[in-house]
């Protein structure tokens, strides 16, 4: 049996599915994954001219000191994520869940809301770094977040936003409810509640045959990898690591050195 056949067998024999996804999951939908400075500047040539890398752009300081610069980056991403359609891999996963009646949970470091868009249930998703589709106060004046319905326009010559959303409570600048680098002002309550739901899901499903499908989670921001490593040691649990570059994993877990969409499509073709 090759690795794809093994993966198909594991999925068919599972009762529980945990999908863990990193930036690589979005690549097949056409989203940039910001891998390395070159990857980031290829997606955002203007920042190369400004001499700013991903870590510097994804920094909460801009929303206090220069919100037009901060919202230039996030305003562009907001529009990009809103118009991006999840690739077929999302739907393949969701079809397996329905077909095999799997108890499931999604854990993602992505802030793009793509799993919700593909139909996964809101209360079965844990967004470890928050979501671009919610806003919070920059201070924050209150521990509150609200849905992001703003339309941000960005001047792509300067990567500066033309309009800045405001806190609905105090009128100060509003920022995305995303955990950024060196971020002490993130309102974490929504993610914290998602985490609590995920932990009780793990508790209730303990011992049941489970498959963890990890897709496109690298070691640069290793939150998702740590979680997979923790789940590797659960009884009756197999981890399927799908990653074109950082694919190694110990047996009996499976390593598939391939992009998410290609790997899921191949496995799906073997599930009859
Ligand atoms: Zn406020």
py3Dmol code that shows the C-alpha trace and the ligand (Angstrom):
import py3Dmol

protein = """\
ATOM      1  CA  UNK A   1       0.000   0.000   0.000  1.00  0.00           C
ATOM      2  CA  UNK A   2       1.345   3.433  -0.833  1.00  0.00           C
ATOM      3  CA  UNK A   3       0.944   6.431   1.439  1.00  0.00           C
ATOM      4  CA  UNK A   4      -2.199   7.659  -0.326  1.00  0.00           C
ATOM      5  CA  UNK A   5      -3.911   4.286   0.017  1.00  0.00           C
ATOM      6  CA  UNK A   6      -2.938   4.184   3.683  1.00  0.00           C
ATOM      7  CA  UNK A   7      -4.340   7.675   4.186  1.00  0.00           C
ATOM      8  CA  UNK A   8      -7.610   6.686   2.509  1.00  0.00           C
ATOM      9  CA  UNK A   9      -7.910   3.617   4.754  1.00  0.00           C
ATOM     10  CA  UNK A  10      -7.244   5.635   7.894  1.00  0.00           C
ATOM     11  CA  UNK A  11      -9.885   8.217   6.964  1.00  0.00           C
ATOM     12  CA  UNK A  12     -12.483   5.546   6.178  1.00  0.00           C
ATOM     13  CA  UNK A  13     -11.858   3.884   9.543  1.00  0.00           C
ATOM     14  CA  UNK A  14     -11.981   7.033  11.662  1.00  0.00           C
ATOM     15  CA  UNK A  15     -14.733   8.409  13.837  1.00  0.00           C
ATOM     16  CA  UNK A  16     -13.030  11.716  14.530  1.00  0.00           C
ATOM     17  CA  UNK A  17     -11.286  14.139  12.193  1.00  0.00           C
ATOM     18  CA  UNK A  18      -9.114  17.020  13.325  1.00  0.00           C
ATOM     19  CA  UNK A  19      -7.956  19.320  10.553  1.00  0.00           C
ATOM     20  CA  UNK A  20      -4.959  21.452  11.425  1.00  0.00           C
ATOM     21  CA  UNK A  21      -4.023  24.041   8.823  1.00  0.00           C
ATOM     22  CA  UNK A  22      -1.256  26.583   8.306  1.00  0.00           C
ATOM     23  CA  UNK A  23      -0.527  29.158   5.628  1.00  0.00           C
ATOM     24  CA  UNK A  24       0.144  26.446   3.035  1.00  0.00           C
ATOM     25  CA  UNK A  25      -3.573  25.595   3.040  1.00  0.00           C
ATOM     26  CA  UNK A  26      -4.371  28.888   1.348  1.00  0.00           C
ATOM     27  CA  UNK A  27      -1.713  28.651  -1.355  1.00  0.00           C
ATOM     28  CA  UNK A  28      -3.871  26.487  -3.626  1.00  0.00           C
ATOM     29  CA  UNK A  29      -6.603  29.143  -3.440  1.00  0.00           C
ATOM     30  CA  UNK A  30      -4.034  31.608  -4.752  1.00  0.00           C
ATOM     31  CA  UNK A  31      -3.167  33.230  -1.411  1.00  0.00           C
ATOM     32  CA  UNK A  32       0.429  34.200  -0.632  1.00  0.00           C
ATOM     33  CA  UNK A  33       2.064  32.356   2.276  1.00  0.00           C
ATOM     34  CA  UNK A  34       4.745  35.021   3.017  1.00  0.00           C
ATOM     35  CA  UNK A  35       7.466  32.386   3.151  1.00  0.00           C
ATOM     36  CA  UNK A  36      10.742  34.173   3.745  1.00  0.00           C
ATOM     37  CA  UNK A  37      11.500  37.747   2.779  1.00  0.00           C
ATOM     38  CA  UNK A  38      11.593  36.904  -0.915  1.00  0.00           C
ATOM     39  CA  UNK A  39       8.167  35.243  -0.791  1.00  0.00           C
ATOM     40  CA  UNK A  40       6.714  38.208   1.032  1.00  0.00           C
ATOM     41  CA  UNK A  41       8.218  40.782  -1.317  1.00  0.00           C
ATOM     42  CA  UNK A  42       7.117  38.816  -4.331  1.00  0.00           C
ATOM     43  CA  UNK A  43       3.543  39.143  -3.069  1.00  0.00           C
ATOM     44  CA  UNK A  44       4.103  42.776  -2.013  1.00  0.00           C
ATOM     45  CA  UNK A  45       6.766  44.426  -4.201  1.00  0.00           C
ATOM     46  CA  UNK A  46       6.018  47.841  -2.658  1.00  0.00           C
ATOM     47  CA  UNK A  47       7.258  46.698   0.744  1.00  0.00           C
ATOM     48  CA  UNK A  48      10.610  45.764  -0.749  1.00  0.00           C
ATOM     49  CA  UNK A  49      10.999  49.384  -1.808  1.00  0.00           C
ATOM     50  CA  UNK A  50       9.932  50.493   1.673  1.00  0.00           C
ATOM     51  CA  UNK A  51      12.341  47.970   3.192  1.00  0.00           C
ATOM     52  CA  UNK A  52       9.629  46.316   5.303  1.00  0.00           C
ATOM     53  CA  UNK A  53       9.422  42.546   5.788  1.00  0.00           C
ATOM     54  CA  UNK A  54       6.426  40.504   6.969  1.00  0.00           C
ATOM     55  CA  UNK A  55       7.351  40.766  10.656  1.00  0.00           C
ATOM     56  CA  UNK A  56       7.532  44.528  10.377  1.00  0.00           C
ATOM     57  CA  UNK A  57       4.248  44.829   8.469  1.00  0.00           C
ATOM     58  CA  UNK A  58       2.348  42.483  10.796  1.00  0.00           C
ATOM     59  CA  UNK A  59       3.165  44.663  13.761  1.00  0.00           C
ATOM     60  CA  UNK A  60       0.555  46.289  16.000  1.00  0.00           C
ATOM     61  CA  UNK A  61       2.697  49.404  16.498  1.00  0.00           C
ATOM     62  CA  UNK A  62       1.547  50.819  13.140  1.00  0.00           C
ATOM     63  CA  UNK A  63      -2.059  51.017  14.261  1.00  0.00           C
ATOM     64  CA  UNK A  64      -0.990  53.353  17.045  1.00  0.00           C
ATOM     65  CA  UNK A  65       1.688  55.349  15.225  1.00  0.00           C
ATOM     66  CA  UNK A  66       0.754  55.215  11.544  1.00  0.00           C
ATOM     67  CA  UNK A  67      -2.647  53.553  11.023  1.00  0.00           C
ATOM     68  CA  UNK A  68      -2.636  54.265   7.256  1.00  0.00           C
ATOM     69  CA  UNK A  69       0.446  52.064   6.955  1.00  0.00           C
ATOM     70  CA  UNK A  70      -1.022  49.366   9.218  1.00  0.00           C
ATOM     71  CA  UNK A  71      -4.315  49.302   7.333  1.00  0.00           C
ATOM     72  CA  UNK A  72      -2.530  49.376   3.987  1.00  0.00           C
ATOM     73  CA  UNK A  73      -1.329  45.859   4.635  1.00  0.00           C
ATOM     74  CA  UNK A  74      -4.415  44.522   6.398  1.00  0.00           C
ATOM     75  CA  UNK A  75      -6.879  46.379   4.177  1.00  0.00           C
ATOM     76  CA  UNK A  76      -5.368  44.702   1.158  1.00  0.00           C
ATOM     77  CA  UNK A  77      -5.484  41.297   2.823  1.00  0.00           C
ATOM     78  CA  UNK A  78      -9.091  41.856   3.910  1.00  0.00           C
ATOM     79  CA  UNK A  79     -10.179  42.485   0.323  1.00  0.00           C
ATOM     80  CA  UNK A  80      -8.085  39.561  -0.923  1.00  0.00           C
ATOM     81  CA  UNK A  81      -9.603  37.120   1.585  1.00  0.00           C
ATOM     82  CA  UNK A  82     -13.121  38.380   0.933  1.00  0.00           C
ATOM     83  CA  UNK A  83     -12.860  37.745  -2.784  1.00  0.00           C
ATOM     84  CA  UNK A  84     -10.897  34.465  -2.577  1.00  0.00           C
ATOM     85  CA  UNK A  85     -12.881  31.268  -3.008  1.00  0.00           C
ATOM     86  CA  UNK A  86     -11.700  28.254  -0.989  1.00  0.00           C
ATOM     87  CA  UNK A  87     -10.088  25.639  -3.244  1.00  0.00           C
ATOM     88  CA  UNK A  88     -11.595  22.213  -3.823  1.00  0.00           C
ATOM     89  CA  UNK A  89      -9.506  20.677  -0.999  1.00  0.00           C
ATOM     90  CA  UNK A  90     -11.733  22.374   1.589  1.00  0.00           C
ATOM     91  CA  UNK A  91     -14.809  20.764   0.039  1.00  0.00           C
ATOM     92  CA  UNK A  92     -13.171  17.338  -0.192  1.00  0.00           C
ATOM     93  CA  UNK A  93     -12.533  17.461   3.556  1.00  0.00           C
ATOM     94  CA  UNK A  94     -16.084  18.573   4.255  1.00  0.00           C
ATOM     95  CA  UNK A  95     -17.497  15.805   2.044  1.00  0.00           C
ATOM     96  CA  UNK A  96     -15.532  13.169   3.998  1.00  0.00           C
ATOM     97  CA  UNK A  97     -16.916  14.567   7.247  1.00  0.00           C
ATOM     98  CA  UNK A  98     -20.492  14.291   5.997  1.00  0.00           C
ATOM     99  CA  UNK A  99     -20.074  10.967   4.224  1.00  0.00           C
ATOM    100  CA  UNK A 100     -18.387   9.147   7.112  1.00  0.00           C
ATOM    101  CA  UNK A 101     -20.331  11.073   9.752  1.00  0.00           C
ATOM    102  CA  UNK A 102     -17.136  12.254  11.404  1.00  0.00           C
ATOM    103  CA  UNK A 103     -17.029  14.254  14.582  1.00  0.00           C
ATOM    104  CA  UNK A 104     -14.664  17.056  13.580  1.00  0.00           C
ATOM    105  CA  UNK A 105     -12.793  20.155  14.563  1.00  0.00           C
ATOM    106  CA  UNK A 106     -10.665  22.598  12.575  1.00  0.00           C
ATOM    107  CA  UNK A 107      -7.642  24.342  14.081  1.00  0.00           C
ATOM    108  CA  UNK A 108      -6.040  26.964  11.871  1.00  0.00           C
ATOM    109  CA  UNK A 109      -3.385  29.626  12.192  1.00  0.00           C
ATOM    110  CA  UNK A 110      -4.912  31.390   9.192  1.00  0.00           C
ATOM    111  CA  UNK A 111      -6.920  34.545   9.793  1.00  0.00           C
ATOM    112  CA  UNK A 112      -8.703  34.470   6.435  1.00  0.00           C
ATOM    113  CA  UNK A 113     -12.026  32.811   7.374  1.00  0.00           C
ATOM    114  CA  UNK A 114     -11.761  30.327   4.507  1.00  0.00           C
ATOM    115  CA  UNK A 115     -13.054  27.326   6.470  1.00  0.00           C
ATOM    116  CA  UNK A 116     -16.245  29.189   7.392  1.00  0.00           C
ATOM    117  CA  UNK A 117     -16.641  30.219   3.763  1.00  0.00           C
ATOM    118  CA  UNK A 118     -16.383  26.561   2.689  1.00  0.00           C
ATOM    119  CA  UNK A 119     -19.224  25.627   5.061  1.00  0.00           C
ATOM    120  CA  UNK A 120     -17.429  24.369   8.175  1.00  0.00           C
ATOM    121  CA  UNK A 121     -19.393  25.182  11.317  1.00  0.00           C
ATOM    122  CA  UNK A 122     -18.336  28.267  13.265  1.00  0.00           C
ATOM    123  CA  UNK A 123     -18.404  26.452  16.611  1.00  0.00           C
ATOM    124  CA  UNK A 124     -16.064  23.733  15.299  1.00  0.00           C
ATOM    125  CA  UNK A 125     -13.277  26.094  14.290  1.00  0.00           C
ATOM    126  CA  UNK A 126     -10.423  27.336  16.453  1.00  0.00           C
ATOM    127  CA  UNK A 127      -8.577  30.282  14.894  1.00  0.00           C
ATOM    128  CA  UNK A 128      -5.433  30.419  17.004  1.00  0.00           C
ATOM    129  CA  UNK A 129      -4.316  33.812  15.682  1.00  0.00           C
ATOM    130  CA  UNK A 130      -7.770  35.391  15.472  1.00  0.00           C
ATOM    131  CA  UNK A 131      -9.610  36.571  12.377  1.00  0.00           C
ATOM    132  CA  UNK A 132      -9.378  39.463   9.971  1.00  0.00           C
ATOM    133  CA  UNK A 133     -13.184  39.508   9.821  1.00  0.00           C
ATOM    134  CA  UNK A 134     -13.413  41.013  13.314  1.00  0.00           C
ATOM    135  CA  UNK A 135     -12.260  44.382  14.623  1.00  0.00           C
ATOM    136  CA  UNK A 136     -11.162  45.622  18.035  1.00  0.00           C
ATOM    137  CA  UNK A 137     -10.014  48.894  19.568  1.00  0.00           C
ATOM    138  CA  UNK A 138      -6.296  49.677  19.218  1.00  0.00           C
ATOM    139  CA  UNK A 139      -5.953  50.558  22.940  1.00  0.00           C
ATOM    140  CA  UNK A 140      -8.149  48.438  23.585  1.00  0.00           C
ATOM    141  CA  UNK A 141     -10.615  50.549  25.578  1.00  0.00           C
ATOM    142  CA  UNK A 142     -12.879  47.523  26.103  1.00  0.00           C
ATOM    143  CA  UNK A 143     -12.368  43.796  25.831  1.00  0.00           C
ATOM    144  CA  UNK A 144     -14.821  43.742  22.905  1.00  0.00           C
ATOM    145  CA  UNK A 145     -14.668  42.797  19.246  1.00  0.00           C
ATOM    146  CA  UNK A 146     -17.169  43.316  16.447  1.00  0.00           C
ATOM    147  CA  UNK A 147     -17.716  42.085  12.925  1.00  0.00           C
ATOM    148  CA  UNK A 148     -15.602  43.793  10.310  1.00  0.00           C
ATOM    149  CA  UNK A 149     -17.994  45.195   7.707  1.00  0.00           C
ATOM    150  CA  UNK A 150     -15.639  47.995   6.662  1.00  0.00           C
ATOM    151  CA  UNK A 151     -14.538  48.578   3.130  1.00  0.00           C
ATOM    152  CA  UNK A 152     -10.926  49.694   3.258  1.00  0.00           C
ATOM    153  CA  UNK A 153      -9.442  51.208   0.129  1.00  0.00           C
ATOM    154  CA  UNK A 154      -5.698  51.137  -0.304  1.00  0.00           C
ATOM    155  CA  UNK A 155      -3.419  53.203  -2.511  1.00  0.00           C
ATOM    156  CA  UNK A 156      -1.231  50.477  -4.004  1.00  0.00           C
ATOM    157  CA  UNK A 157       1.489  52.933  -4.983  1.00  0.00           C
ATOM    158  CA  UNK A 158       2.210  53.714  -1.350  1.00  0.00           C
ATOM    159  CA  UNK A 159       0.472  50.742   0.337  1.00  0.00           C
ATOM    160  CA  UNK A 160      -1.366  53.243   2.546  1.00  0.00           C
ATOM    161  CA  UNK A 161      -5.058  53.026   3.419  1.00  0.00           C
ATOM    162  CA  UNK A 162      -7.328  55.868   2.345  1.00  0.00           C
ATOM    163  CA  UNK A 163      -9.761  55.318   5.221  1.00  0.00           C
ATOM    164  CA  UNK A 164      -9.337  54.057   8.758  1.00  0.00           C
ATOM    165  CA  UNK A 165     -12.040  52.192  10.698  1.00  0.00           C
ATOM    166  CA  UNK A 166     -12.830  53.543  14.150  1.00  0.00           C
ATOM    167  CA  UNK A 167     -13.526  51.926  17.491  1.00  0.00           C
ATOM    168  CA  UNK A 168     -17.292  51.858  17.932  1.00  0.00           C
ATOM    169  CA  UNK A 169     -16.915  52.567  21.662  1.00  0.00           C
ATOM    170  CA  UNK A 170     -14.303  55.340  21.960  1.00  0.00           C
ATOM    171  CA  UNK A 171     -13.651  56.557  18.404  1.00  0.00           C
ATOM    172  CA  UNK A 172      -9.937  55.702  18.448  1.00  0.00           C
ATOM    173  CA  UNK A 173      -8.437  53.608  15.648  1.00  0.00           C
ATOM    174  CA  UNK A 174      -9.848  50.103  15.182  1.00  0.00           C
ATOM    175  CA  UNK A 175      -7.511  47.281  14.187  1.00  0.00           C
ATOM    176  CA  UNK A 176      -7.990  43.683  13.031  1.00  0.00           C
ATOM    177  CA  UNK A 177      -8.620  41.162  15.811  1.00  0.00           C
ATOM    178  CA  UNK A 178      -5.469  39.284  14.803  1.00  0.00           C
ATOM    179  CA  UNK A 179      -2.558  38.278  16.996  1.00  0.00           C
ATOM    180  CA  UNK A 180       0.397  40.105  15.457  1.00  0.00           C
ATOM    181  CA  UNK A 181       4.097  39.962  16.282  1.00  0.00           C
ATOM    182  CA  UNK A 182       4.936  41.389  19.714  1.00  0.00           C
ATOM    183  CA  UNK A 183       1.246  42.008  20.320  1.00  0.00           C
ATOM    184  CA  UNK A 184       0.130  42.807  23.867  1.00  0.00           C
ATOM    185  CA  UNK A 185      -3.134  44.495  22.924  1.00  0.00           C
ATOM    186  CA  UNK A 186      -4.866  41.599  21.172  1.00  0.00           C
ATOM    187  CA  UNK A 187      -8.373  40.906  22.491  1.00  0.00           C
ATOM    188  CA  UNK A 188      -8.095  37.139  22.780  1.00  0.00           C
ATOM    189  CA  UNK A 189     -11.516  36.235  24.163  1.00  0.00           C
ATOM    190  CA  UNK A 190     -13.025  34.874  20.956  1.00  0.00           C
ATOM    191  CA  UNK A 191     -10.028  32.620  20.251  1.00  0.00           C
ATOM    192  CA  UNK A 192      -9.904  31.635  23.905  1.00  0.00           C
ATOM    193  CA  UNK A 193     -13.535  30.474  23.782  1.00  0.00           C
ATOM    194  CA  UNK A 194     -12.823  28.551  20.575  1.00  0.00           C
ATOM    195  CA  UNK A 195      -9.865  26.929  22.323  1.00  0.00           C
ATOM    196  CA  UNK A 196     -12.045  25.884  25.259  1.00  0.00           C
ATOM    197  CA  UNK A 197     -14.522  24.262  22.841  1.00  0.00           C
ATOM    198  CA  UNK A 198     -11.638  22.466  21.116  1.00  0.00           C
ATOM    199  CA  UNK A 199     -10.201  21.193  24.407  1.00  0.00           C
ATOM    200  CA  UNK A 200     -13.559  19.773  25.483  1.00  0.00           C
ATOM    201  CA  UNK A 201     -13.941  18.215  22.023  1.00  0.00           C
ATOM    202  CA  UNK A 202     -10.580  16.479  22.591  1.00  0.00           C
ATOM    203  CA  UNK A 203     -11.658  15.324  26.008  1.00  0.00           C
ATOM    204  CA  UNK A 204     -14.996  13.883  24.843  1.00  0.00           C
ATOM    205  CA  UNK A 205     -13.512  12.128  21.826  1.00  0.00           C
ATOM    206  CA  UNK A 206     -10.543  10.685  23.708  1.00  0.00           C
ATOM    207  CA  UNK A 207      -9.769   7.084  22.745  1.00  0.00           C
ATOM    208  CA  UNK A 208     -11.929   7.083  19.606  1.00  0.00           C
ATOM    209  CA  UNK A 209     -10.248   6.332  16.296  1.00  0.00           C
ATOM    210  CA  UNK A 210      -9.058   9.694  15.039  1.00  0.00           C
ATOM    211  CA  UNK A 211      -7.276  11.146  12.047  1.00  0.00           C
ATOM    212  CA  UNK A 212      -5.428  14.435  12.205  1.00  0.00           C
ATOM    213  CA  UNK A 213      -4.902  15.983   8.776  1.00  0.00           C
ATOM    214  CA  UNK A 214      -2.220  18.649   8.985  1.00  0.00           C
ATOM    215  CA  UNK A 215      -1.974  20.785   5.868  1.00  0.00           C
ATOM    216  CA  UNK A 216       0.640  23.366   4.994  1.00  0.00           C
ATOM    217  CA  UNK A 217       1.802  24.060   8.523  1.00  0.00           C
ATOM    218  CA  UNK A 218       5.463  25.060   8.578  1.00  0.00           C
ATOM    219  CA  UNK A 219       8.006  25.378  11.334  1.00  0.00           C
ATOM    220  CA  UNK A 220       8.484  29.161  11.016  1.00  0.00           C
ATOM    221  CA  UNK A 221       5.403  29.964  13.131  1.00  0.00           C
ATOM    222  CA  UNK A 222       5.114  26.522  14.739  1.00  0.00           C
ATOM    223  CA  UNK A 223       1.803  26.724  16.671  1.00  0.00           C
ATOM    224  CA  UNK A 224       0.060  24.180  14.454  1.00  0.00           C
ATOM    225  CA  UNK A 225       3.057  21.810  14.390  1.00  0.00           C
ATOM    226  CA  UNK A 226       3.150  21.764  18.203  1.00  0.00           C
ATOM    227  CA  UNK A 227      -0.495  20.804  18.265  1.00  0.00           C
ATOM    228  CA  UNK A 228       0.040  17.938  15.800  1.00  0.00           C
ATOM    229  CA  UNK A 229       2.936  16.713  17.921  1.00  0.00           C
ATOM    230  CA  UNK A 230       0.706  16.720  20.958  1.00  0.00           C
ATOM    231  CA  UNK A 231      -2.002  14.777  19.091  1.00  0.00           C
ATOM    232  CA  UNK A 232       0.504  12.194  17.758  1.00  0.00           C
ATOM    233  CA  UNK A 233       0.557  10.635  21.188  1.00  0.00           C
ATOM    234  CA  UNK A 234      -3.193  10.184  21.601  1.00  0.00           C
ATOM    235  CA  UNK A 235      -4.394   6.582  21.446  1.00  0.00           C
ATOM    236  CA  UNK A 236      -5.892   5.377  18.131  1.00  0.00           C
ATOM    237  CA  UNK A 237      -4.775   8.535  16.405  1.00  0.00           C
ATOM    238  CA  UNK A 238      -2.969   8.917  13.094  1.00  0.00           C
ATOM    239  CA  UNK A 239      -1.502  12.195  11.891  1.00  0.00           C
ATOM    240  CA  UNK A 240      -1.301  12.756   8.130  1.00  0.00           C
ATOM    241  CA  UNK A 241       1.206  15.524   7.483  1.00  0.00           C
ATOM    242  CA  UNK A 242       0.728  17.162   4.075  1.00  0.00           C
ATOM    243  CA  UNK A 243       3.523  19.577   3.301  1.00  0.00           C
ATOM    244  CA  UNK A 244       5.591  20.012   0.129  1.00  0.00           C
ATOM    245  CA  UNK A 245       8.733  21.018   2.051  1.00  0.00           C
ATOM    246  CA  UNK A 246       8.683  20.246   5.780  1.00  0.00           C
ATOM    247  CA  UNK A 247       6.987  16.874   5.571  1.00  0.00           C
ATOM    248  CA  UNK A 248       8.888  14.556   7.900  1.00  0.00           C
ATOM    249  CA  UNK A 249       7.036  12.734  10.683  1.00  0.00           C
ATOM    250  CA  UNK A 250       7.619   9.516  12.632  1.00  0.00           C
ATOM    251  CA  UNK A 251       5.741   6.311  11.872  1.00  0.00           C
ATOM    252  CA  UNK A 252       3.025   5.154  12.182  1.00  0.00           C
ATOM    253  CA  UNK A 253       2.030   8.676  11.129  1.00  0.00           C
ATOM    254  CA  UNK A 254       2.003   9.504   7.441  1.00  0.00           C
ATOM    255  CA  UNK A 255       4.057  12.030   5.552  1.00  0.00           C
ATOM    256  CA  UNK A 256       2.844  13.325   2.177  1.00  0.00           C
ATOM    257  CA  UNK A 257       5.322  15.671   0.462  1.00  0.00           C
ATOM    258  CA  UNK A 258       2.726  17.469  -1.637  1.00  0.00           C
ATOM    259  CA  UNK A 259       0.537  20.575  -1.671  1.00  0.00           C
ATOM    260  CA  UNK A 260      -2.820  20.398   0.119  1.00  0.00           C
ATOM    261  CA  UNK A 261      -5.067  20.345  -2.918  1.00  0.00           C
ATOM    262  CA  UNK A 262      -3.040  17.726  -4.815  1.00  0.00           C
ATOM    263  CA  UNK A 263      -2.725  15.424  -1.815  1.00  0.00           C
ATOM    264  CA  UNK A 264      -6.401  15.649  -0.851  1.00  0.00           C
ATOM    265  CA  UNK A 265      -7.487  15.066  -4.452  1.00  0.00           C
ATOM    266  CA  UNK A 266      -5.303  11.950  -4.703  1.00  0.00           C
ATOM    267  CA  UNK A 267      -6.554  10.543  -1.414  1.00  0.00           C
ATOM    268  CA  UNK A 268     -10.133  11.298  -2.442  1.00  0.00           C
ATOM    269  CA  UNK A 269      -9.714   9.351  -5.681  1.00  0.00           C
ATOM    270  CA  UNK A 270      -8.865   6.279  -3.563  1.00  0.00           C
ATOM    271  CA  UNK A 271     -11.882   6.582  -1.283  1.00  0.00           C
ATOM    272  CA  UNK A 272     -14.570   4.572  -3.024  1.00  0.00           C
TER     273      UNK A 272
END
"""
ligand_1 = """\
1
ZN
Zn -11.917 52.031 21.864
"""
view = py3Dmol.view(width=600, height=400)
view.addModel(protein, "pdb")
view.setStyle({"model": 0}, {"cartoon": {"style": "trace"}})
view.addModel(ligand_1, "xyz")
view.setStyle({"model": 1}, {"stick": {}})
view.zoomTo()
view.show()
